[in-house]
Amino acid sequence: MKTSDFDYHLPESSIAQTPAEPRDASRLLVLNRQNDTLEHKIFRDVVDYLQPNDLLILNQTRVIPARIFAKKETGGKVELLLLRRRDALTWESLVGGKGLRVGTKVQIENGPQAEILEILEGSERLIIFSEPIEPYFSKVGNVPLPPYIHEKLSDPERYQTVFAKEPGSAAAPTAGLHFTPQLLDQLKEKGVKVAYVTLHVGLDTFAPVTEDSPEEHKIHTEWCELSQETADLINQTRESGGRVIAVGTTSVRTLESAARKSSITNSVPFGDRQLLIEPFAGPTDIYILPGYQFKVVDVMITNFHLPKSTLIMLVSAFAGRERILFAYETAIKEGYRFYSFGDAMLIV
């Protein structure tokens, strides 16, 4: 298996610059793994593919306005992109600017002071604020959009899911952006249950794998949580023969991380579908490559991912690499929109 096996050519015109309006009007490519078919639908048609007693898992993380501008004591401009909070005052951050060494202090306009504590990899730094930064987000923070989106977003809430609740992400769990409150109500009326997990998305989620072999890539770590309530709903669904439908790769990683932990504490065979899921909270570095045996996820809703990324590898593990690349090739030919504000896939 080589990293180049997960490469494909995407015309720049296929990268969505703005979200579909309304949210559920985006297109939906339905990939059926059993009969190798592709169907072209609208996202709201997802109701037709979900069944009573299915369980829809949504990531309720909320994107924080993590892009902050500051000035050095010398007057030089600095840009901070907060990635992960270590404690009340300390954050891992990407920094833009010159001479940002350990001990450098920067002042946020109308906000606290920050100091660089440690140089991490590349342009990442560990910084400490003089007071918690969160109360200043509304004044000094900007929602960070991915670098391939060049148009300014007229409404920052369009980069949040309608169920976003727990602040902490540097990027949106984009598969969830297609859902509207009305669509969720429709699903519930049909008998589909809905449960929530939290995984705070880091920007390195989108980073391409640069090593020749995917196995040599060091996977990023993200914080996630699966509650007792969600664990109970998953176990009930599996017991009654329903399907667990993960919305987005972040939900997949959370569910499979919980299963990995649960497999250690249960005597049930590792690959057994009846494996009981337990609550889980903490960092996860689960790396899902082709050959991985999924323990929880039966159906996946996901966007179209970047070439040579860990995310296209994850969906390839779920549906098969050749099947995914054929689906992507078809989507490009059919004019689907790709990446964060793009269209979606339903993999059954």
Contacts in CASP RR format, 6 or more apart in sequence:
PFRMAT RR
TARGET T0000
AUTHOR 0000-0000-0000
METHOD contacts of the structure
MODEL  1
MKTSDFDYHLPESSIAQTPAEPRDASRLLVLNRQNDTLEHKIFRDVVDYL
QPNDLLILNQTRVIPARIFAKKETGGKVELLLLRRRDALTWESLVGGKGL
RVGTKVQIENGPQAEILEILEGSERLIIFSEPIEPYFSKVGNVPLPPYIH
EKLSDPERYQTVFAKEPGSAAAPTAGLHFTPQLLDQLKEKGVKVAYVTLH
VGLDTFAPVTEDSPEEHKIHTEWCELSQETADLINQTRESGGRVIAVGTT
SVRTLESAARKSSITNSVPFGDRQLLIEPFAGPTDIYILPGYQFKVVDVM
ITNFHLPKSTLIMLVSAFAGRERILFAYETAIKEGYRFYSFGDAMLIV
1 213 0 8 1.000
1 214 0 8 1.000
1 215 0 8 1.000
1 289 0 8 1.000
1 290 0 8 1.000
2 212 0 8 1.000
2 213 0 8 1.000
2 214 0 8 1.000
3 209 0 8 1.000
3 210 0 8 1.000
3 211 0 8 1.000
3 212 0 8 1.000
3 213 0 8 1.000
3 214 0 8 1.000
3 217 0 8 1.000
3 308 0 8 1.000
4 212 0 8 1.000
4 308 0 8 1.000
5 321 0 8 1.000
6 209 0 8 1.000
6 214 0 8 1.000
6 307 0 8 1.000
6 308 0 8 1.000
6 309 0 8 1.000
6 312 0 8 1.000
6 313 0 8 1.000
6 316 0 8 1.000
6 321 0 8 1.000
6 325 0 8 1.000
7 307 0 8 1.000
7 308 0 8 1.000
8 307 0 8 1.000
8 325 0 8 1.000
8 328 0 8 1.000
8 329 0 8 1.000
9 307 0 8 1.000
10 307 0 8 1.000
10 332 0 8 1.000
10 338 0 8 1.000
11 332 0 8 1.000
14 332 0 8 1.000
14 335 0 8 1.000
14 336 0 8 1.000
14 337 0 8 1.000
14 338 0 8 1.000
15 148 0 8 1.000
15 149 0 8 1.000
15 337 0 8 1.000
15 338 0 8 1.000
15 339 0 8 1.000
16 149 0 8 1.000
16 337 0 8 1.000
16 338 0 8 1.000
16 339 0 8 1.000
16 340 0 8 1.000
16 341 0 8 1.000
16 342 0 8 1.000
16 343 0 8 1.000
17 149 0 8 1.000
17 150 0 8 1.000
17 151 0 8 1.000
17 341 0 8 1.000
18 151 0 8 1.000
18 153 0 8 1.000
18 341 0 8 1.000
19 26 0 8 1.000
19 158 0 8 1.000
19 177 0 8 1.000
19 341 0 8 1.000
19 342 0 8 1.000
20 26 0 8 1.000
20 43 0 8 1.000
20 178 0 8 1.000
20 337 0 8 1.000
20 341 0 8 1.000
20 342 0 8 1.000
20 343 0 8 1.000
22 180 0 8 1.000
23 43 0 8 1.000
23 162 0 8 1.000
23 177 0 8 1.000
23 178 0 8 1.000
23 179 0 8 1.000
23 180 0 8 1.000
24 42 0 8 1.000
24 43 0 8 1.000
24 44 0 8 1.000
24 178 0 8 1.000
24 179 0 8 1.000
24 180 0 8 1.000
24 182 0 8 1.000
24 183 0 8 1.000
25 42 0 8 1.000
25 43 0 8 1.000
25 44 0 8 1.000
26 42 0 8 1.000
26 43 0 8 1.000
26 178 0 8 1.000
26 337 0 8 1.000
26 342 0 8 1.000
26 343 0 8 1.000
26 344 0 8 1.000
27 40 0 8 1.000
27 41 0 8 1.000
27 42 0 8 1.000
27 43 0 8 1.000
27 336 0 8 1.000
27 337 0 8 1.000
27 343 0 8 1.000
27 344 0 8 1.000
28 40 0 8 1.000
28 41 0 8 1.000
28 42 0 8 1.000
28 43 0 8 1.000
28 45 0 8 1.000
28 46 0 8 1.000
28 343 0 8 1.000
28 344 0 8 1.000
28 345 0 8 1.000
28 346 0 8 1.000
29 38 0 8 1.000
29 39 0 8 1.000
29 40 0 8 1.000
29 41 0 8 1.000
29 327 0 8 1.000
29 330 0 8 1.000
29 331 0 8 1.000
29 336 0 8 1.000
29 343 0 8 1.000
29 344 0 8 1.000
29 345 0 8 1.000
29 346 0 8 1.000
30 37 0 8 1.000
30 38 0 8 1.000
30 39 0 8 1.000
30 40 0 8 1.000
30 41 0 8 1.000
30 49 0 8 1.000
30 345 0 8 1.000
30 346 0 8 1.000
30 348 0 8 1.000
31 37 0 8 1.000
31 38 0 8 1.000
31 319 0 8 1.000
31 323 0 8 1.000
31 324 0 8 1.000
31 327 0 8 1.000
31 345 0 8 1.000
31 346 0 8 1.000
31 347 0 8 1.000
31 348 0 8 1.000
32 38 0 8 1.000
32 39 0 8 1.000
32 348 0 8 1.000
33 319 0 8 1.000
33 320 0 8 1.000
33 323 0 8 1.000
33 347 0 8 1.000
33 348 0 8 1.000
34 348 0 8 1.000
36 323 0 8 1.000
38 327 0 8 1.000
38 330 0 8 1.000
40 334 0 8 1.000
41 346 0 8 1.000
43 178 0 8 1.000
43 183 0 8 1.000
43 343 0 8 1.000
43 344 0 8 1.000
44 183 0 8 1.000
46 183 0 8 1.000
46 187 0 8 1.000
46 301 0 8 1.000
46 346 0 8 1.000
47 183 0 8 1.000
47 186 0 8 1.000
47 187 0 8 1.000
47 190 0 8 1.000
49 346 0 8 1.000
49 348 0 8 1.000
50 56 0 8 1.000
50 187 0 8 1.000
50 190 0 8 1.000
50 192 0 8 1.000
50 245 0 8 1.000
51 190 0 8 1.000
51 192 0 8 1.000
51 242 0 8 1.000
51 243 0 8 1.000
52 190 0 8 1.000
52 191 0 8 1.000
52 192 0 8 1.000
53 191 0 8 1.000
53 192 0 8 1.000
53 193 0 8 1.000
53 237 0 8 1.000
53 240 0 8 1.000
53 241 0 8 1.000
53 242 0 8 1.000
54 191 0 8 1.000
54 192 0 8 1.000
54 193 0 8 1.000
54 237 0 8 1.000
54 242 0 8 1.000
54 243 0 8 1.000
54 244 0 8 1.000
54 245 0 8 1.000
54 299 0 8 1.000
55 192 0 8 1.000
55 193 0 8 1.000
55 194 0 8 1.000
55 195 0 8 1.000
55 233 0 8 1.000
55 234 0 8 1.000
55 237 0 8 1.000
55 242 0 8 1.000
55 243 0 8 1.000
55 244 0 8 1.000
55 245 0 8 1.000
56 187 0 8 1.000
56 192 0 8 1.000
56 193 0 8 1.000
56 194 0 8 1.000
56 195 0 8 1.000
56 245 0 8 1.000
56 247 0 8 1.000
57 195 0 8 1.000
57 196 0 8 1.000
57 197 0 8 1.000
57 230 0 8 1.000
57 234 0 8 1.000
57 244 0 8 1.000
57 245 0 8 1.000
57 246 0 8 1.000
57 247 0 8 1.000
57 251 0 8 1.000
57 254 0 8 1.000
57 255 0 8 1.000
58 161 0 8 1.000
58 163 0 8 1.000
58 176 0 8 1.000
58 179 0 8 1.000
58 194 0 8 1.000
58 195 0 8 1.000
58 196 0 8 1.000
58 197 0 8 1.000
58 247 0 8 1.000
58 251 0 8 1.000
59 161 0 8 1.000
59 173 0 8 1.000
59 176 0 8 1.000
59 196 0 8 1.000
59 197 0 8 1.000
59 198 0 8 1.000
59 199 0 8 1.000
59 247 0 8 1.000
59 248 0 8 1.000
59 250 0 8 1.000
59 251 0 8 1.000
59 254 0 8 1.000
60 161 0 8 1.000
60 163 0 8 1.000
60 164 0 8 1.000
60 165 0 8 1.000
60 166 0 8 1.000
60 196 0 8 1.000
60 197 0 8 1.000
60 198 0 8 1.000
61 164 0 8 1.000
61 165 0 8 1.000
61 166 0 8 1.000
61 167 0 8 1.000
61 168 0 8 1.000
61 169 0 8 1.000
61 173 0 8 1.000
61 198 0 8 1.000
61 199 0 8 1.000
61 200 0 8 1.000
61 201 0 8 1.000
61 250 0 8 1.000
62 160 0 8 1.000
62 164 0 8 1.000
62 165 0 8 1.000
62 166 0 8 1.000
62 167 0 8 1.000
62 168 0 8 1.000
62 169 0 8 1.000
63 143 0 8 1.000
63 144 0 8 1.000
63 159 0 8 1.000
63 160 0 8 1.000
63 164 0 8 1.000
63 167 0 8 1.000
63 168 0 8 1.000
63 169 0 8 1.000
63 170 0 8 1.000
63 171 0 8 1.000
63 172 0 8 1.000
63 201 0 8 1.000
64 82 0 8 1.000
64 134 0 8 1.000
64 137 0 8 1.000
64 167 0 8 1.000
64 168 0 8 1.000
64 169 0 8 1.000
64 170 0 8 1.000
65 137 0 8 1.000
65 138 0 8 1.000
65 141 0 8 1.000
65 142 0 8 1.000
65 143 0 8 1.000
65 144 0 8 1.000
65 156 0 8 1.000
66 81 0 8 1.000
66 82 0 8 1.000
66 83 0 8 1.000
66 141 0 8 1.000
66 143 0 8 1.000
66 144 0 8 1.000
66 170 0 8 1.000
67 79 0 8 1.000
67 80 0 8 1.000
67 81 0 8 1.000
67 82 0 8 1.000
67 141 0 8 1.000
67 142 0 8 1.000
67 143 0 8 1.000
67 144 0 8 1.000
68 79 0 8 1.000
68 80 0 8 1.000
68 81 0 8 1.000
68 82 0 8 1.000
68 108 0 8 1.000
68 133 0 8 1.000
68 140 0 8 1.000
68 141 0 8 1.000
68 142 0 8 1.000
69 77 0 8 1.000
69 78 0 8 1.000
69 79 0 8 1.000
69 80 0 8 1.000
69 108 0 8 1.000
69 109 0 8 1.000
69 140 0 8 1.000
69 142 0 8 1.000
70 77 0 8 1.000
70 78 0 8 1.000
70 79 0 8 1.000
70 80 0 8 1.000
70 106 0 8 1.000
70 107 0 8 1.000
70 108 0 8 1.000
70 109 0 8 1.000
70 114 0 8 1.000
71 77 0 8 1.000
71 78 0 8 1.000
71 106 0 8 1.000
71 107 0 8 1.000
71 109 0 8 1.000
72 78 0 8 1.000
72 104 0 8 1.000
72 105 0 8 1.000
72 106 0 8 1.000
72 107 0 8 1.000
73 105 0 8 1.000
73 106 0 8 1.000
73 107 0 8 1.000
76 97 0 8 1.000
76 98 0 8 1.000
77 97 0 8 1.000
78 95 0 8 1.000
78 96 0 8 1.000
78 97 0 8 1.000
78 100 0 8 1.000
78 106 0 8 1.000
79 95 0 8 1.000
79 96 0 8 1.000
79 97 0 8 1.000
80 93 0 8 1.000
80 94 0 8 1.000
80 95 0 8 1.000
80 96 0 8 1.000
80 106 0 8 1.000
80 114 0 8 1.000
80 127 0 8 1.000
81 93 0 8 1.000
81 94 0 8 1.000
81 95 0 8 1.000
81 144 0 8 1.000
81 170 0 8 1.000
81 203 0 8 1.000
82 91 0 8 1.000
82 92 0 8 1.000
82 93 0 8 1.000
82 133 0 8 1.000
82 170 0 8 1.000
83 91 0 8 1.000
83 92 0 8 1.000
83 93 0 8 1.000
83 94 0 8 1.000
83 124 0 8 1.000
83 170 0 8 1.000
83 202 0 8 1.000
83 203 0 8 1.000
83 204 0 8 1.000
84 91 0 8 1.000
84 92 0 8 1.000
84 200 0 8 1.000
84 202 0 8 1.000
84 223 0 8 1.000
85 91 0 8 1.000
85 168 0 8 1.000
86 92 0 8 1.000
86 126 0 8 1.000
88 132 0 8 1.000
89 128 0 8 1.000
89 129 0 8 1.000
89 130 0 8 1.000
89 131 0 8 1.000
89 132 0 8 1.000
90 117 0 8 1.000
90 126 0 8 1.000
90 127 0 8 1.000
90 128 0 8 1.000
90 129 0 8 1.000
91 126 0 8 1.000
91 127 0 8 1.000
91 128 0 8 1.000
91 129 0 8 1.000
91 133 0 8 1.000
92 120 0 8 1.000
92 124 0 8 1.000
92 125 0 8 1.000
92 126 0 8 1.000
93 124 0 8 1.000
93 125 0 8 1.000
93 126 0 8 1.000
93 127 0 8 1.000
94 123 0 8 1.000
94 124 0 8 1.000
94 125 0 8 1.000
94 203 0 8 1.000
95 116 0 8 1.000
95 123 0 8 1.000
95 124 0 8 1.000
95 125 0 8 1.000
95 127 0 8 1.000
96 123 0 8 1.000
100 116 0 8 1.000
100 125 0 8 1.000
101 116 0 8 1.000
101 119 0 8 1.000
102 116 0 8 1.000
102 117 0 8 1.000
102 118 0 8 1.000
102 119 0 8 1.000
103 115 0 8 1.000
103 116 0 8 1.000
103 117 0 8 1.000
104 115 0 8 1.000
104 116 0 8 1.000
105 113 0 8 1.000
105 114 0 8 1.000
105 115 0 8 1.000
105 116 0 8 1.000
106 113 0 8 1.000
106 114 0 8 1.000
106 115 0 8 1.000
107 113 0 8 1.000
107 114 0 8 1.000
108 114 0 8 1.000
108 133 0 8 1.000
108 136 0 8 1.000
108 140 0 8 1.000
109 140 0 8 1.000
110 136 0 8 1.000
110 139 0 8 1.000
110 140 0 8 1.000
111 136 0 8 1.000
111 139 0 8 1.000
111 140 0 8 1.000
112 129 0 8 1.000
112 130 0 8 1.000
112 131 0 8 1.000
112 133 0 8 1.000
112 136 0 8 1.000
113 129 0 8 1.000
113 130 0 8 1.000
114 127 0 8 1.000
114 128 0 8 1.000
114 129 0 8 1.000
114 130 0 8 1.000
115 127 0 8 1.000
115 128 0 8 1.000
115 130 0 8 1.000
116 125 0 8 1.000
116 126 0 8 1.000
116 127 0 8 1.000
117 125 0 8 1.000
117 126 0 8 1.000
117 127 0 8 1.000
117 128 0 8 1.000
118 125 0 8 1.000
118 126 0 8 1.000
119 125 0 8 1.000
119 126 0 8 1.000
120 126 0 8 1.000
134 167 0 8 1.000
143 153 0 8 1.000
143 156 0 8 1.000
143 159 0 8 1.000
144 170 0 8 1.000
144 171 0 8 1.000
144 203 0 8 1.000
145 153 0 8 1.000
145 159 0 8 1.000
145 340 0 8 1.000
146 171 0 8 1.000
146 206 0 8 1.000
146 339 0 8 1.000
146 340 0 8 1.000
148 339 0 8 1.000
148 340 0 8 1.000
149 339 0 8 1.000
149 340 0 8 1.000
149 341 0 8 1.000
153 159 0 8 1.000
158 177 0 8 1.000
159 172 0 8 1.000
159 177 0 8 1.000
159 340 0 8 1.000
160 172 0 8 1.000
161 172 0 8 1.000
161 173 0 8 1.000
161 176 0 8 1.000
161 177 0 8 1.000
161 179 0 8 1.000
162 179 0 8 1.000
162 180 0 8 1.000
162 181 0 8 1.000
162 184 0 8 1.000
163 179 0 8 1.000
163 184 0 8 1.000
163 196 0 8 1.000
165 196 0 8 1.000
166 198 0 8 1.000
166 200 0 8 1.000
168 200 0 8 1.000
169 200 0 8 1.000
169 201 0 8 1.000
169 202 0 8 1.000
170 200 0 8 1.000
170 201 0 8 1.000
170 202 0 8 1.000
170 203 0 8 1.000
171 201 0 8 1.000
171 202 0 8 1.000
171 203 0 8 1.000
171 205 0 8 1.000
171 206 0 8 1.000
171 340 0 8 1.000
172 201 0 8 1.000
172 340 0 8 1.000
173 199 0 8 1.000
173 201 0 8 1.000
173 247 0 8 1.000
173 248 0 8 1.000
173 250 0 8 1.000
173 251 0 8 1.000
174 248 0 8 1.000
174 303 0 8 1.000
174 339 0 8 1.000
174 340 0 8 1.000
174 341 0 8 1.000
174 342 0 8 1.000
175 247 0 8 1.000
175 248 0 8 1.000
175 249 0 8 1.000
175 251 0 8 1.000
175 301 0 8 1.000
175 302 0 8 1.000
175 303 0 8 1.000
175 344 0 8 1.000
176 247 0 8 1.000
176 248 0 8 1.000
176 301 0 8 1.000
177 340 0 8 1.000
177 341 0 8 1.000
178 301 0 8 1.000
178 344 0 8 1.000
179 247 0 8 1.000
184 194 0 8 1.000
187 194 0 8 1.000
188 194 0 8 1.000
193 233 0 8 1.000
193 237 0 8 1.000
195 229 0 8 1.000
195 230 0 8 1.000
195 233 0 8 1.000
195 234 0 8 1.000
196 227 0 8 1.000
196 230 0 8 1.000
197 224 0 8 1.000
197 225 0 8 1.000
197 226 0 8 1.000
197 227 0 8 1.000
197 230 0 8 1.000
197 251 0 8 1.000
197 254 0 8 1.000
197 255 0 8 1.000
198 224 0 8 1.000
198 225 0 8 1.000
198 254 0 8 1.000
199 222 0 8 1.000
199 223 0 8 1.000
199 224 0 8 1.000
199 225 0 8 1.000
199 250 0 8 1.000
199 251 0 8 1.000
199 253 0 8 1.000
199 254 0 8 1.000
199 284 0 8 1.000
200 222 0 8 1.000
200 223 0 8 1.000
200 224 0 8 1.000
201 222 0 8 1.000
201 250 0 8 1.000
202 220 0 8 1.000
202 222 0 8 1.000
204 220 0 8 1.000
205 220 0 8 1.000
205 222 0 8 1.000
205 249 0 8 1.000
205 250 0 8 1.000
205 310 0 8 1.000
205 311 0 8 1.000
206 306 0 8 1.000
206 309 0 8 1.000
206 311 0 8 1.000
207 220 0 8 1.000
207 309 0 8 1.000
207 310 0 8 1.000
208 306 0 8 1.000
208 307 0 8 1.000
208 308 0 8 1.000
208 309 0 8 1.000
209 217 0 8 1.000
209 308 0 8 1.000
209 309 0 8 1.000
209 310 0 8 1.000
209 313 0 8 1.000
210 217 0 8 1.000
211 217 0 8 1.000
214 289 0 8 1.000
214 310 0 8 1.000
214 313 0 8 1.000
215 289 0 8 1.000
217 287 0 8 1.000
217 310 0 8 1.000
219 285 0 8 1.000
219 286 0 8 1.000
219 287 0 8 1.000
219 310 0 8 1.000
220 285 0 8 1.000
220 310 0 8 1.000
221 283 0 8 1.000
221 284 0 8 1.000
221 285 0 8 1.000
222 250 0 8 1.000
222 253 0 8 1.000
222 283 0 8 1.000
222 284 0 8 1.000
223 282 0 8 1.000
223 283 0 8 1.000
223 284 0 8 1.000
224 250 0 8 1.000
224 253 0 8 1.000
224 254 0 8 1.000
224 257 0 8 1.000
224 280 0 8 1.000
224 281 0 8 1.000
224 282 0 8 1.000
224 283 0 8 1.000
224 284 0 8 1.000
225 254 0 8 1.000
225 280 0 8 1.000
225 281 0 8 1.000
225 282 0 8 1.000
226 254 0 8 1.000
226 255 0 8 1.000
226 257 0 8 1.000
226 258 0 8 1.000
226 277 0 8 1.000
226 279 0 8 1.000
226 280 0 8 1.000
226 281 0 8 1.000
227 279 0 8 1.000
228 279 0 8 1.000
230 279 0 8 1.000
231 258 0 8 1.000
231 277 0 8 1.000
231 278 0 8 1.000
231 279 0 8 1.000
231 280 0 8 1.000
234 244 0 8 1.000
234 255 0 8 1.000
234 277 0 8 1.000
234 296 0 8 1.000
235 276 0 8 1.000
235 277 0 8 1.000
237 243 0 8 1.000
237 244 0 8 1.000
238 244 0 8 1.000
238 273 0 8 1.000
238 274 0 8 1.000
239 274 0 8 1.000
242 298 0 8 1.000
243 298 0 8 1.000
243 299 0 8 1.000
244 255 0 8 1.000
244 296 0 8 1.000
244 297 0 8 1.000
244 298 0 8 1.000
244 299 0 8 1.000
245 297 0 8 1.000
245 298 0 8 1.000
245 299 0 8 1.000
245 300 0 8 1.000
245 301 0 8 1.000
246 252 0 8 1.000
246 255 0 8 1.000
246 296 0 8 1.000
246 297 0 8 1.000
246 299 0 8 1.000
246 300 0 8 1.000
246 301 0 8 1.000
247 301 0 8 1.000
248 300 0 8 1.000
248 301 0 8 1.000
248 302 0 8 1.000
248 303 0 8 1.000
249 302 0 8 1.000
249 305 0 8 1.000
249 311 0 8 1.000
249 314 0 8 1.000
249 315 0 8 1.000
252 288 0 8 1.000
252 297 0 8 1.000
252 300 0 8 1.000
252 314 0 8 1.000
252 318 0 8 1.000
253 284 0 8 1.000
253 286 0 8 1.000
253 288 0 8 1.000
253 314 0 8 1.000
254 280 0 8 1.000
254 284 0 8 1.000
255 277 0 8 1.000
255 295 0 8 1.000
255 296 0 8 1.000
255 297 0 8 1.000
256 286 0 8 1.000
256 288 0 8 1.000
256 294 0 8 1.000
256 295 0 8 1.000
256 296 0 8 1.000
256 297 0 8 1.000
257 280 0 8 1.000
257 284 0 8 1.000
257 286 0 8 1.000
258 277 0 8 1.000
258 278 0 8 1.000
258 279 0 8 1.000
258 280 0 8 1.000
258 296 0 8 1.000
259 275 0 8 1.000
259 277 0 8 1.000
259 295 0 8 1.000
259 296 0 8 1.000
260 286 0 8 1.000
260 295 0 8 1.000
261 278 0 8 1.000
261 280 0 8 1.000
262 275 0 8 1.000
262 276 0 8 1.000
262 277 0 8 1.000
262 278 0 8 1.000
262 280 0 8 1.000
263 270 0 8 1.000
263 271 0 8 1.000
263 275 0 8 1.000
263 295 0 8 1.000
265 278 0 8 1.000
266 275 0 8 1.000
266 276 0 8 1.000
266 278 0 8 1.000
268 274 0 8 1.000
268 275 0 8 1.000
268 276 0 8 1.000
269 275 0 8 1.000
270 293 0 8 1.000
270 295 0 8 1.000
271 293 0 8 1.000
271 295 0 8 1.000
273 295 0 8 1.000
275 295 0 8 1.000
277 296 0 8 1.000
287 310 0 8 1.000
288 310 0 8 1.000
288 313 0 8 1.000
288 314 0 8 1.000
288 317 0 8 1.000
289 313 0 8 1.000
289 314 0 8 1.000
289 317 0 8 1.000
290 313 0 8 1.000
290 316 0 8 1.000
290 317 0 8 1.000
290 320 0 8 1.000
290 321 0 8 1.000
291 317 0 8 1.000
292 317 0 8 1.000
294 317 0 8 1.000
294 318 0 8 1.000
297 318 0 8 1.000
299 346 0 8 1.000
299 347 0 8 1.000
299 348 0 8 1.000
300 315 0 8 1.000
300 318 0 8 1.000
300 319 0 8 1.000
300 345 0 8 1.000
300 346 0 8 1.000
300 347 0 8 1.000
301 344 0 8 1.000
301 345 0 8 1.000
301 346 0 8 1.000
301 347 0 8 1.000
302 311 0 8 1.000
302 315 0 8 1.000
302 344 0 8 1.000
302 345 0 8 1.000
302 347 0 8 1.000
303 338 0 8 1.000
303 339 0 8 1.000
303 340 0 8 1.000
303 342 0 8 1.000
303 343 0 8 1.000
303 344 0 8 1.000
303 345 0 8 1.000
304 328 0 8 1.000
304 331 0 8 1.000
304 336 0 8 1.000
304 338 0 8 1.000
304 339 0 8 1.000
304 342 0 8 1.000
304 343 0 8 1.000
304 345 0 8 1.000
305 311 0 8 1.000
305 312 0 8 1.000
305 315 0 8 1.000
305 339 0 8 1.000
306 312 0 8 1.000
306 339 0 8 1.000
312 324 0 8 1.000
315 324 0 8 1.000
315 345 0 8 1.000
315 347 0 8 1.000
316 324 0 8 1.000
316 325 0 8 1.000
318 347 0 8 1.000
319 327 0 8 1.000
319 347 0 8 1.000
327 345 0 8 1.000
331 338 0 8 1.000
331 343 0 8 1.000
331 345 0 8 1.000
332 338 0 8 1.000
336 342 0 8 1.000
336 343 0 8 1.000
337 343 0 8 1.000
END
